[in-house]
Amino acid sequence: MLLPEYLQDSVKVIDDYSKTGFIVTSEVRIDLRTEKIGVIKSTIVFTDDSKLFATEYIDLRYKIEKFSYSFHFQDKDGNLIFRYDNASHKPDSGFKNHKHFKGVLCRAEAPELRDVLEEIISNFLRTK
């Protein structure tokens, strides 16, 4: 798989979830390093003005590998609701892939964009 194909898949996921009526606007940008390595950044605004900022530094040479990633979901005032990432912490948390939620850091597998959108819509938007 080439990076433009991965990008196309990401755009399709956003388009699919836009049909729910919960997404107001979205923007996707790509920074190609090679045809198989690059950074994809997405910003998605939801009907309650909350936002998802997604960044994935992807290597597709042998398999889909996320060198680094962040799925940062915040409310309309910019307050963190949750964030998945693999940034290192001091002191060391003991695990690379994790989720920040309500002031707690817990182990979590690296999610796909589709999983994050489903979590947001199911747990934060449909409940309003």
A tleap script that builds the chain and sets N, CA, C and O, in Angstrom:
source leaprc.protein.ff14SB
mol = sequence {
  NMET LEU LEU PRO GLU TYR LEU GLN ASP SER
  VAL LYS VAL ILE ASP ASP TYR SER LYS THR
  GLY PHE ILE VAL THR SER GLU VAL ARG ILE
  ASP LEU ARG THR GLU LYS ILE GLY VAL ILE
  LYS SER THR ILE VAL PHE THR ASP ASP SER
  LYS LEU PHE ALA THR GLU TYR ILE ASP LEU
  ARG TYR LYS ILE GLU LYS PHE SER TYR SER
  PHE HIE PHE GLN ASP LYS ASP GLY ASN LEU
  ILE PHE ARG TYR ASP ASN ALA SER HIE LYS
  PRO ASP SER GLY PHE LYS ASN HIE LYS HIE
  PHE LYS GLY VAL LEU CYS ARG ALA GLU ALA
  PRO GLU LEU ARG ASP VAL LEU GLU GLU ILE
  ILE SER ASN PHE LEU ARG THR CLYS
}
set mol.1.N position { 0.844 -1.179 0.000 }
set mol.1.CA position { 0.000 0.000 0.000 }
set mol.1.C position { 0.890 1.243 0.000 }
set mol.1.O position { 1.888 1.303 0.718 }
set mol.2.N position { 0.521 2.223 -0.805 }
set mol.2.CA position { 1.233 3.493 -0.850 }
set mol.2.C position { 0.526 4.500 0.048 }
set mol.2.O position { -0.654 4.345 0.363 }
set mol.3.N position { 1.253 5.527 0.455 }
set mol.3.CA position { 0.691 6.524 1.356 }
set mol.3.C position { -0.548 7.216 0.783 }
set mol.3.O position { -1.504 7.432 1.528 }
set mol.4.N position { -0.577 7.572 -0.500 }
set mol.4.CA position { -1.813 8.172 -1.029 }
set mol.4.C position { -3.034 7.254 -0.889 }
set mol.4.O position { -4.153 7.736 -0.716 }
set mol.5.N position { -2.823 5.933 -0.964 }
set mol.5.CA position { -3.928 4.989 -0.766 }
set mol.5.C position { -4.384 4.998 0.691 }
set mol.5.O position { -5.582 4.952 0.971 }
set mol.6.N position { -3.422 5.056 1.621 }
set mol.6.CA position { -3.758 5.129 3.045 }
set mol.6.C position { -4.533 6.412 3.315 }
set mol.6.O position { -5.518 6.406 4.053 }
set mol.7.N position { -4.085 7.511 2.713 }
set mol.7.CA position { -4.777 8.793 2.849 }
set mol.7.C position { -6.199 8.680 2.308 }
set mol.7.O position { -7.146 9.158 2.933 }
set mol.8.N position { -6.343 8.058 1.161 }
set mol.8.CA position { -7.661 7.884 0.554 }
set mol.8.C position { -8.579 7.087 1.487 }
set mol.8.O position { -9.764 7.397 1.605 }
set mol.9.N position { -8.036 6.072 2.141 }
set mol.9.CA position { -8.812 5.298 3.112 }
set mol.9.C position { -9.258 6.182 4.274 }
set mol.9.O position { -10.401 6.088 4.721 }
set mol.10.N position { -8.357 7.046 4.767 }
set mol.10.CA position { -8.693 7.957 5.869 }
set mol.10.C position { -9.804 8.915 5.461 }
set mol.10.O position { -10.739 9.152 6.225 }
set mol.11.N position { -9.699 9.461 4.264 }
set mol.11.CA position { -10.724 10.384 3.761 }
set mol.11.C position { -12.063 9.662 3.633 }
set mol.11.O position { -13.107 10.234 3.946 }
set mol.12.N position { -12.042 8.412 3.177 }
set mol.12.CA position { -13.284 7.637 3.051 }
set mol.12.C position { -13.919 7.404 4.419 }
set mol.12.O position { -15.139 7.492 4.555 }
set mol.13.N position { -13.111 7.111 5.428 }
set mol.13.CA position { -13.634 6.922 6.784 }
set mol.13.C position { -14.328 8.201 7.253 }
set mol.13.O position { -15.437 8.153 7.784 }
set mol.14.N position { -13.673 9.340 7.054 }
set mol.14.CA position { -14.267 10.617 7.461 }
set mol.14.C position { -15.555 10.866 6.680 }
set mol.14.O position { -16.557 11.287 7.258 }
set mol.15.N position { -15.536 10.611 5.385 }
set mol.15.CA position { -16.746 10.781 4.566 }
set mol.15.C position { -17.879 9.881 5.063 }
set mol.15.O position { -19.028 10.314 5.155 }
set mol.16.N position { -17.552 8.631 5.381 }
set mol.16.CA position { -18.567 7.702 5.884 }
set mol.16.C position { -19.196 8.231 7.173 }
set mol.16.O position { -20.417 8.198 7.329 }
set mol.17.N position { -18.369 8.717 8.092 }
set mol.17.CA position { -18.885 9.223 9.363 }
set mol.17.C position { -19.547 10.586 9.213 }
set mol.17.O position { -20.355 10.968 10.060 }
set mol.18.N position { -19.228 11.325 8.164 }
set mol.18.CA position { -19.910 12.597 7.899 }
set mol.18.C position { -21.389 12.363 7.616 }
set mol.18.O position { -22.220 13.236 7.869 }
set mol.19.N position { -21.711 11.199 7.098 }
set mol.19.CA position { -23.105 10.863 6.786 }
set mol.19.C position { -23.955 10.691 8.039 }
set mol.19.O position { -25.183 10.666 7.948 }
set mol.20.N position { -23.322 10.571 9.211 }
set mol.20.CA position { -24.078 10.455 10.462 }
set mol.20.C position { -24.712 11.786 10.847 }
set mol.20.O position { -25.645 11.823 11.649 }
set mol.21.N position { -24.208 12.882 10.276 }
set mol.21.CA position { -24.698 14.206 10.632 }
set mol.21.C position { -23.991 14.813 11.827 }
set mol.21.O position { -24.309 15.937 12.215 }
set mol.22.N position { -23.038 14.103 12.424 }
set mol.22.CA position { -22.323 14.609 13.596 }
set mol.22.C position { -21.075 15.411 13.238 }
set mol.22.O position { -20.556 16.144 14.079 }
set mol.23.N position { -20.586 15.287 12.006 }
set mol.23.CA position { -19.389 16.014 11.570 }
set mol.23.C position { -19.818 17.239 10.778 }
set mol.23.O position { -20.588 17.140 9.822 }
set mol.24.N position { -19.300 18.414 11.194 }
set mol.24.CA position { -19.624 19.674 10.525 }
set mol.24.C position { -18.613 19.963 9.422 }
set mol.24.O position { -18.993 20.235 8.284 }
set mol.25.N position { -17.321 19.904 9.758 }
set mol.25.CA position { -16.259 20.138 8.778 }
set mol.25.C position { -15.093 19.198 9.052 }
set mol.25.O position { -14.930 18.678 10.156 }
set mol.26.N position { -14.291 18.999 8.015 }
set mol.26.CA position { -13.073 18.199 8.178 }
set mol.26.C position { -12.023 18.687 7.191 }
set mol.26.O position { -12.331 19.211 6.121 }
set mol.27.N position { -10.784 18.496 7.588 }
set mol.27.CA position { -9.643 18.857 6.739 }
set mol.27.C position { -8.582 17.780 6.919 }
set mol.27.O position { -8.284 17.378 8.044 }
set mol.28.N position { -8.017 17.318 5.819 }
set mol.28.CA position { -6.964 16.302 5.863 }
set mol.28.C position { -5.784 16.810 5.046 }
set mol.28.O position { -5.947 17.253 3.909 }
set mol.29.N position { -4.586 16.741 5.641 }
set mol.29.CA position { -3.358 17.166 4.965 }
set mol.29.C position { -2.342 16.023 5.031 }
set mol.29.O position { -2.335 15.223 5.966 }
set mol.30.N position { -1.491 15.975 4.015 }
set mol.30.CA position { -0.463 14.935 3.973 }
set mol.30.C position { 0.885 15.576 3.680 }
set mol.30.O position { 0.996 16.490 2.863 }
set mol.31.N position { 1.897 15.078 4.361 }
set mol.31.CA position { 3.281 15.497 4.127 }
set mol.31.C position { 4.042 14.234 3.727 }
set mol.31.O position { 4.443 13.443 4.581 }
set mol.32.N position { 4.234 14.055 2.424 }
set mol.32.CA position { 4.921 12.862 1.924 }
set mol.32.C position { 6.426 12.993 2.119 }
set mol.32.O position { 7.028 13.981 1.699 }
set mol.33.N position { 7.029 11.998 2.756 }
set mol.33.CA position { 8.490 11.927 2.864 }
set mol.33.C position { 9.019 11.065 1.722 }
set mol.33.O position { 10.024 11.392 1.090 }
set mol.34.N position { 8.322 9.956 1.470 }
set mol.34.CA position { 8.534 9.089 0.305 }
set mol.34.C position { 7.138 8.622 -0.093 }
set mol.34.O position { 6.151 9.072 0.490 }
set mol.35.N position { 7.037 7.738 -1.062 }
set mol.35.CA position { 5.701 7.259 -1.430 }
set mol.35.C position { 5.118 6.313 -0.384 }
set mol.35.O position { 3.935 5.978 -0.445 }
set mol.36.N position { 5.943 5.878 0.580 }
set mol.36.CA position { 5.460 4.966 1.613 }
set mol.36.C position { 5.643 5.491 3.029 }
set mol.36.O position { 5.263 4.812 3.983 }
set mol.37.N position { 6.211 6.674 3.191 }
set mol.37.CA position { 6.421 7.259 4.516 }
set mol.37.C position { 5.925 8.697 4.488 }
set mol.37.O position { 6.211 9.442 3.550 }
set mol.38.N position { 5.184 9.081 5.518 }
set mol.38.CA position { 4.714 10.456 5.583 }
set mol.38.C position { 3.858 10.706 6.807 }
set mol.38.O position { 3.635 9.820 7.633 }
set mol.39.N position { 3.382 11.944 6.900 }
set mol.39.CA position { 2.560 12.378 8.022 }
set mol.39.C position { 1.185 12.771 7.488 }
set mol.39.O position { 1.069 13.524 6.521 }
set mol.40.N position { 0.159 12.252 8.131 }
set mol.40.CA position { -1.217 12.616 7.797 }
set mol.40.C position { -1.795 13.350 8.997 }
set mol.40.O position { -1.764 12.846 10.120 }
set mol.41.N position { -2.326 14.549 8.749 }
set mol.41.CA position { -2.944 15.354 9.808 }
set mol.41.C position { -4.386 15.633 9.424 }
set mol.41.O position { -4.683 16.034 8.299 }
set mol.42.N position { -5.271 15.415 10.377 }
set mol.42.CA position { -6.701 15.648 10.155 }
set mol.42.C position { -7.253 16.503 11.284 }
set mol.42.O position { -6.847 16.375 12.439 }
set mol.43.N position { -8.179 17.371 10.930 }
set mol.43.CA position { -8.940 18.139 11.906 }
set mol.43.C position { -10.411 17.927 11.579 }
set mol.43.O position { -10.843 18.143 10.447 }
set mol.44.N position { -11.170 17.507 12.574 }
set mol.44.CA position { -12.594 17.236 12.386 }
set mol.44.C position { -13.366 18.017 13.441 }
set mol.44.O position { -13.065 17.933 14.631 }
set mol.45.N position { -14.360 18.775 12.998 }
set mol.45.CA position { -15.208 19.555 13.902 }
set mol.45.C position { -16.585 18.891 13.929 }
set mol.45.O position { -17.159 18.565 12.890 }
set mol.46.N position { -17.098 18.700 15.150 }
set mol.46.CA position { -18.380 18.031 15.341 }
set mol.46.C position { -19.494 19.045 15.615 }
set mol.46.O position { -19.231 20.233 15.797 }
set mol.47.N position { -20.724 18.570 15.640 }
set mol.47.CA position { -21.893 19.447 15.769 }
set mol.47.C position { -21.926 20.234 17.075 }
set mol.47.O position { -22.549 21.295 17.124 }
set mol.48.N position { -21.283 19.755 18.125 }
set mol.48.CA position { -21.244 20.490 19.396 }
set mol.48.C position { -19.996 21.369 19.495 }
set mol.48.O position { -19.667 21.860 20.575 }
set mol.49.N position { -19.302 21.569 18.371 }
set mol.49.CA position { -18.061 22.354 18.263 }
set mol.49.C position { -16.859 21.704 18.943 }
set mol.49.O position { -15.814 22.340 19.081 }
set mol.50.N position { -16.989 20.441 19.371 }
set mol.50.CA position { -15.808 19.714 19.836 }
set mol.50.C position { -14.967 19.390 18.605 }
set mol.50.O position { -15.454 19.429 17.475 }
set mol.51.N position { -13.679 19.066 18.847 }
set mol.51.CA position { -12.758 18.841 17.727 }
set mol.51.C position { -11.892 17.621 17.981 }
set mol.51.O position { -11.534 17.301 19.114 }
set mol.52.N position { -11.570 16.955 16.882 }
set mol.52.CA position { -10.587 15.875 16.897 }
set mol.52.C position { -9.417 16.315 16.034 }
set mol.52.O position { -9.586 16.665 14.866 }
set mol.53.N position { -8.223 16.291 16.629 }
set mol.53.CA position { -6.985 16.548 15.899 }
set mol.53.C position { -6.242 15.219 15.830 }
set mol.53.O position { -5.858 14.664 16.860 }
set mol.54.N position { -6.041 14.715 14.625 }
set mol.54.CA position { -5.377 13.420 14.441 }
set mol.54.C position { -4.081 13.622 13.667 }
set mol.54.O position { -4.058 14.302 12.641 }
set mol.55.N position { -3.007 13.027 14.168 }
set mol.55.CA position { -1.717 13.056 13.485 }
set mol.55.C position { -1.154 11.641 13.490 }
set mol.55.O position { -1.076 10.997 14.536 }
set mol.56.N position { -0.766 11.167 12.313 }
set mol.56.CA position { -0.168 9.840 12.197 }
set mol.56.C position { 1.083 9.940 11.330 }
set mol.56.O position { 1.015 10.364 10.176 }
set mol.57.N position { 2.222 9.548 11.891 }
set mol.57.CA position { 3.466 9.454 11.134 }
set mol.57.C position { 3.580 7.989 10.742 }
set mol.57.O position { 3.874 7.136 11.579 }
set mol.58.N position { 3.346 7.702 9.469 }
set mol.58.CA position { 3.135 6.344 8.974 }
set mol.58.C position { 4.298 5.863 8.114 }
set mol.58.O position { 4.866 6.616 7.323 }
set mol.59.N position { 4.637 4.582 8.294 }
set mol.59.CA position { 5.607 3.898 7.434 }
set mol.59.C position { 4.902 2.669 6.865 }
set mol.59.O position { 4.511 1.770 7.609 }
set mol.60.N position { 4.744 2.636 5.548 }
set mol.60.CA position { 4.039 1.532 4.893 }
set mol.60.C position { 4.973 0.637 4.093 }
set mol.60.O position { 4.515 -0.107 3.226 }
set mol.61.N position { 6.283 0.695 4.368 }
set mol.61.CA position { 7.224 -0.085 3.558 }
set mol.61.C position { 6.988 -1.579 3.662 }
set mol.61.O position { 7.009 -2.273 2.645 }
set mol.62.N position { 6.764 -2.092 4.856 }
set mol.62.CA position { 6.620 -3.535 5.038 }
set mol.62.C position { 5.242 -3.910 5.568 }
set mol.62.O position { 4.677 -4.936 5.188 }
set mol.63.N position { 4.718 -3.085 6.432 }
set mol.63.CA position { 3.376 -3.237 6.994 }
set mol.63.C position { 2.973 -1.843 7.461 }
set mol.63.O position { 3.778 -0.914 7.397 }
set mol.64.N position { 1.756 -1.690 7.922 }
set mol.64.CA position { 1.345 -0.382 8.437 }
set mol.64.C position { 1.963 -0.213 9.817 }
set mol.64.O position { 1.606 -0.913 10.764 }
set mol.65.N position { 2.897 0.728 9.915 }
set mol.65.CA position { 3.553 1.013 11.188 }
set mol.65.C position { 3.402 2.491 11.492 }
set mol.65.O position { 3.738 3.345 10.672 }
set mol.66.N position { 2.893 2.780 12.678 }
set mol.66.CA position { 2.742 4.166 13.109 }
set mol.66.C position { 3.942 4.516 13.976 }
set mol.66.O position { 4.030 4.102 15.132 }
set mol.67.N position { 4.882 5.300 13.394 }
set mol.67.CA position { 6.041 5.744 14.175 }
set mol.67.C position { 5.569 6.566 15.364 }
set mol.67.O position { 6.021 6.372 16.492 }
set mol.68.N position { 4.664 7.476 15.096 }
set mol.68.CA position { 4.048 8.257 16.165 }
set mol.68.C position { 2.627 8.596 15.744 }
set mol.68.O position { 2.305 8.658 14.558 }
set mol.69.N position { 1.792 8.812 16.745 }
set mol.69.CA position { 0.401 9.144 16.464 }
set mol.69.C position { -0.193 9.892 17.646 }
set mol.69.O position { 0.279 9.785 18.778 }
set mol.70.N position { -1.226 10.642 17.357 }
set mol.70.CA position { -2.000 11.315 18.389 }
set mol.70.C position { -3.414 11.510 17.865 }
set mol.70.O position { -3.613 12.024 16.764 }
set mol.71.N position { -4.388 11.098 18.654 }
set mol.71.CA position { -5.796 11.365 18.379 }
set mol.71.C position { -6.296 12.165 19.572 }
set mol.71.O position { -6.639 11.599 20.610 }
set mol.72.N position { -6.336 13.480 19.419 }
set mol.72.CA position { -6.627 14.414 20.513 }
set mol.72.C position { -8.044 14.950 20.335 }
set mol.72.O position { -8.329 15.660 19.371 }
set mol.73.N position { -8.929 14.607 21.268 }
set mol.73.CA position { -10.325 15.038 21.219 }
set mol.73.C position { -10.561 16.034 22.341 }
set mol.73.O position { -10.278 15.752 23.505 }
set mol.74.N position { -11.087 17.212 21.978 }
set mol.74.CA position { -11.301 18.264 22.970 }
set mol.74.C position { -12.684 18.883 22.806 }
set mol.74.O position { -13.292 18.815 21.738 }
set mol.75.N position { -13.169 19.493 23.902 }
set mol.75.CA position { -14.470 20.147 23.836 }
set mol.75.C position { -14.353 21.505 23.150 }
set mol.75.O position { -13.262 21.908 22.748 }
set mol.76.N position { -15.472 22.207 23.017 }
set mol.76.CA position { -15.487 23.472 22.282 }
set mol.76.C position { -14.621 24.545 22.930 }
set mol.76.O position { -14.225 25.503 22.266 }
set mol.77.N position { -14.321 24.395 24.227 }
set mol.77.CA position { -13.480 25.362 24.932 }
set mol.77.C position { -12.006 24.980 24.928 }
set mol.77.O position { -11.185 25.671 25.531 }
set mol.78.N position { -11.665 23.893 24.256 }
set mol.78.CA position { -10.273 23.460 24.162 }
set mol.78.C position { -9.816 22.557 25.289 }
set mol.78.O position { -8.626 22.262 25.396 }
set mol.79.N position { -10.741 22.111 26.137 }
set mol.79.CA position { -10.395 21.208 27.238 }
set mol.79.C position { -10.307 19.771 26.726 }
set mol.79.O position { -11.174 19.311 25.982 }
set mol.80.N position { -9.255 19.074 27.133 }
set mol.80.CA position { -9.053 17.688 26.719 }
set mol.80.C position { -10.195 16.803 27.209 }
set mol.80.O position { -10.555 16.831 28.386 }
set mol.81.N position { -10.756 16.022 26.299 }
set mol.81.CA position { -11.711 14.980 26.668 }
set mol.81.C position { -10.956 13.655 26.737 }
set mol.81.O position { -11.035 12.947 27.741 }
set mol.82.N position { -10.228 13.318 25.676 }
set mol.82.CA position { -9.311 12.180 25.714 }
set mol.82.C position { -8.272 12.341 24.617 }
set mol.82.O position { -8.460 13.105 23.670 }
set mol.83.N position { -7.173 11.608 24.760 }
set mol.83.CA position { -6.141 11.582 23.724 }
set mol.83.C position { -5.463 10.220 23.742 }
set mol.83.O position { -5.023 9.738 24.785 }
set mol.84.N position { -5.390 9.615 22.568 }
set mol.84.CA position { -4.571 8.426 22.361 }
set mol.84.C position { -3.253 8.901 21.766 }
set mol.84.O position { -3.247 9.729 20.855 }
set mol.85.N position { -2.138 8.385 22.273 }
set mol.85.CA position { -0.854 8.706 21.654 }
set mol.85.C position { 0.197 7.700 22.090 }
set mol.85.O position { -0.054 6.827 22.921 }
set mol.86.N position { 1.383 7.846 21.506 }
set mol.86.CA position { 2.503 6.989 21.906 }
set mol.86.C position { 3.716 7.833 22.283 }
set mol.86.O position { 4.858 7.393 22.144 }
set mol.87.N position { 3.458 9.050 22.762 }
set mol.87.CA position { 4.543 9.918 23.228 }
set mol.87.C position { 5.085 9.382 24.552 }
set mol.87.O position { 4.335 8.848 25.370 }
set mol.88.N position { 6.386 9.529 24.751 }
set mol.88.CA position { 6.970 9.065 26.008 }
set mol.88.C position { 6.660 10.065 27.121 }
set mol.88.O position { 6.455 11.254 26.876 }
set mol.89.N position { 6.634 9.548 28.350 }
set mol.89.CA position { 6.317 10.361 29.519 }
set mol.89.C position { 7.421 10.238 30.554 }
set mol.89.O position { 8.129 9.233 30.623 }
set mol.90.N position { 7.550 11.280 31.352 }
set mol.90.CA position { 8.463 11.247 32.499 }
set mol.90.C position { 7.648 11.558 33.735 }
set mol.90.O position { 6.994 12.600 33.781 }
set mol.91.N position { 7.658 10.709 34.725 }
set mol.91.CA position { 8.339 9.414 34.721 }
set mol.91.C position { 7.701 8.452 33.719 }
set mol.91.O position { 6.551 8.620 33.312 }
set mol.92.N position { 8.470 7.455 33.339 }
set mol.92.CA position { 8.034 6.465 32.357 }
set mol.92.C position { 6.778 5.754 32.856 }
set mol.92.O position { 6.724 5.288 33.994 }
set mol.93.N position { 5.780 5.678 31.996 }
set mol.93.CA position { 4.511 5.041 32.364 }
set mol.93.C position { 4.600 3.518 32.330 }
set mol.93.O position { 3.753 2.836 32.908 }
set mol.94.N position { 5.614 2.981 31.661 }
set mol.94.CA position { 5.744 1.533 31.552 }
set mol.94.C position { 5.094 0.963 30.306 }
set mol.94.O position { 5.189 -0.238 30.049 }
set mol.95.N position { 4.434 1.811 29.528 }
set mol.95.CA position { 3.834 1.362 28.279 }
set mol.95.C position { 3.874 2.491 27.264 }
set mol.95.O position { 3.714 3.663 27.605 }
set mol.96.N position { 4.089 2.116 26.019 }
set mol.96.CA position { 4.238 3.112 24.954 }
set mol.96.C position { 2.887 3.634 24.470 }
set mol.96.O position { 2.666 4.845 24.449 }
set mol.97.N position { 1.989 2.742 24.084 }
set mol.97.CA position { 0.676 3.139 23.576 }
set mol.97.C position { -0.275 3.346 24.745 }
set mol.97.O position { -0.425 2.474 25.600 }
set mol.98.N position { -0.919 4.518 24.774 }
set mol.98.CA position { -1.756 4.822 25.927 }
set mol.98.C position { -2.862 5.818 25.583 }
set mol.98.O position { -2.926 6.370 24.484 }
set mol.99.N position { -3.732 6.020 26.578 }
set mol.99.CA position { -4.846 6.957 26.448 }
set mol.99.C position { -4.873 7.845 27.681 }
set mol.99.O position { -4.734 7.375 28.810 }
set mol.100.N position { -5.054 9.135 27.442 }
set mol.100.CA position { -5.265 10.111 28.508 }
set mol.100.C position { -6.776 10.316 28.606 }
set mol.100.O position { -7.424 10.629 27.607 }
set mol.101.N position { -7.336 10.143 29.795 }
set mol.101.CA position { -8.777 10.320 29.968 }
set mol.101.C position { -9.052 10.688 31.416 }
set mol.101.O position { -8.704 9.944 32.333 }
set mol.102.N position { -9.676 11.835 31.614 }
set mol.102.CA position { -10.028 12.321 32.954 }
set mol.102.C position { -8.825 12.326 33.889 }
set mol.102.O position { -8.925 11.893 35.037 }
set mol.103.N position { -7.703 12.810 33.403 }
set mol.103.CA position { -6.510 12.934 34.232 }
set mol.103.C position { -5.764 11.643 34.489 }
set mol.103.O position { -4.800 11.627 35.255 }
set mol.104.N position { -6.190 10.564 33.865 }
set mol.104.CA position { -5.563 9.253 34.063 }
set mol.104.C position { -4.883 8.827 32.769 }
set mol.104.O position { -5.380 9.084 31.672 }
set mol.105.N position { -3.747 8.176 32.917 }
set mol.105.CA position { -3.018 7.617 31.783 }
set mol.105.C position { -3.150 6.099 31.878 }
set mol.105.O position { -2.749 5.498 32.874 }
set mol.106.N position { -3.719 5.478 30.832 }
set mol.106.CA position { -3.881 4.023 30.872 }
set mol.106.C position { -3.404 3.403 29.565 }
set mol.106.O position { -3.400 4.044 28.514 }
set mol.107.N position { -3.010 2.156 29.658 }
set mol.107.CA position { -2.549 1.413 28.485 }
set mol.107.C position { -3.695 1.304 27.484 }
set mol.107.O position { -4.838 1.041 27.856 }
set mol.108.N position { -3.370 1.512 26.204 }
set mol.108.CA position { -4.368 1.381 25.136 }
set mol.108.C position { -3.639 1.094 23.834 }
set mol.108.O position { -2.598 1.688 23.554 }
set mol.109.N position { -4.176 0.199 23.054 }
set mol.109.CA position { -3.588 -0.090 21.745 }
set mol.109.C position { -3.756 1.116 20.831 }
set mol.109.O position { -4.663 1.927 21.018 }
set mol.110.N position { -2.882 1.227 19.850 }
set mol.110.CA position { -2.990 2.312 18.872 }
set mol.110.C position { -4.286 2.125 18.087 }
set mol.110.O position { -4.451 1.116 17.402 }
set mol.111.N position { -5.203 3.079 18.177 }
set mol.111.CA position { -6.471 2.918 17.471 }
set mol.111.C position { -6.372 3.337 16.010 }
set mol.111.O position { -5.410 3.985 15.597 }
set mol.112.N position { -7.363 2.962 15.256 }
set mol.112.CA position { -7.531 3.456 13.890 }
set mol.112.C position { -8.489 4.637 13.955 }
set mol.112.O position { -9.272 4.756 14.898 }
set mol.113.N position { -8.428 5.504 12.962 }
set mol.113.CA position { -9.298 6.677 12.918 }
set mol.113.C position { -10.764 6.274 13.048 }
set mol.113.O position { -11.524 6.928 13.761 }
set mol.114.N position { -11.160 5.218 12.375 }
set mol.114.CA position { -12.557 4.746 12.436 }
set mol.114.C position { -12.966 4.442 13.882 }
set mol.114.O position { -14.071 4.790 14.298 }
set mol.115.N position { -12.084 3.799 14.644 }
set mol.115.CA position { -12.383 3.456 16.037 }
set mol.115.C position { -12.569 4.708 16.887 }
set mol.115.O position { -13.463 4.767 17.730 }
set mol.116.N position { -11.721 5.704 16.660 }
set mol.116.CA position { -11.801 6.946 17.431 }
set mol.116.C position { -13.099 7.683 17.108 }
set mol.116.O position { -13.776 8.169 18.014 }
set mol.117.N position { -13.451 7.770 15.828 }
set mol.117.CA position { -14.702 8.432 15.447 }
set mol.117.C position { -15.906 7.707 16.041 }
set mol.117.O position { -16.851 8.346 16.502 }
set mol.118.N position { -15.874 6.396 16.031 }
set mol.118.CA position { -16.976 5.620 16.618 }
set mol.118.C position { -17.087 5.901 18.114 }
set mol.118.O position { -18.190 6.068 18.633 }
set mol.119.N position { -15.958 5.954 18.805 }
set mol.119.CA position { -15.958 6.243 20.243 }
set mol.119.C position { -16.539 7.625 20.522 }
set mol.119.O position { -17.346 7.787 21.438 }
set mol.120.N position { -16.135 8.611 19.744 }
set mol.120.CA position { -16.623 9.981 19.944 }
set mol.120.C position { -18.125 10.057 19.702 }
set mol.120.O position { -18.865 10.585 20.532 }
set mol.121.N position { -18.568 9.539 18.587 }
set mol.121.CA position { -19.989 9.644 18.241 }
set mol.121.C position { -20.853 8.842 19.213 }
set mol.121.O position { -21.891 9.332 19.658 }
set mol.122.N position { -20.444 7.631 19.546 }
set mol.122.CA position { -21.240 6.772 20.429 }
set mol.122.C position { -21.274 7.263 21.869 }
set mol.122.O position { -22.317 7.205 22.520 }
set mol.123.N position { -20.142 7.746 22.371 }
set mol.123.CA position { -20.045 8.066 23.796 }
set mol.123.C position { -20.193 9.539 24.140 }
set mol.123.O position { -20.488 9.875 25.288 }
set mol.124.N position { -19.997 10.422 23.173 }
set mol.124.CA position { -20.002 11.846 23.510 }
set mol.124.C position { -21.030 12.657 22.729 }
set mol.124.O position { -21.463 13.705 23.207 }
set mol.125.N position { -21.426 12.212 21.563 }
set mol.125.CA position { -22.360 13.003 20.760 }
set mol.125.C position { -23.777 12.439 20.769 }
set mol.125.O position { -24.739 13.201 20.864 }
set mol.126.N position { -23.918 11.135 20.674 }
set mol.126.CA position { -25.266 10.540 20.672 }
set mol.126.C position { -25.935 10.655 22.029 }
set mol.126.O position { -27.159 10.558 22.127 }
set mol.127.N position { -25.155 10.859 23.071 }
set mol.127.CA position { -25.713 10.923 24.427 }
set mol.127.C position { -26.280 12.297 24.752 }
set mol.127.O position { -26.925 12.470 25.786 }
set mol.128.N position { -26.048 13.280 23.880 }
set mol.128.CA position { -26.517 14.649 24.166 }
set mol.128.C position { -27.927 14.852 23.690 }
set mol.128.O position { -28.481 15.940 23.847 }
savepdb mol mol.pdb
quit
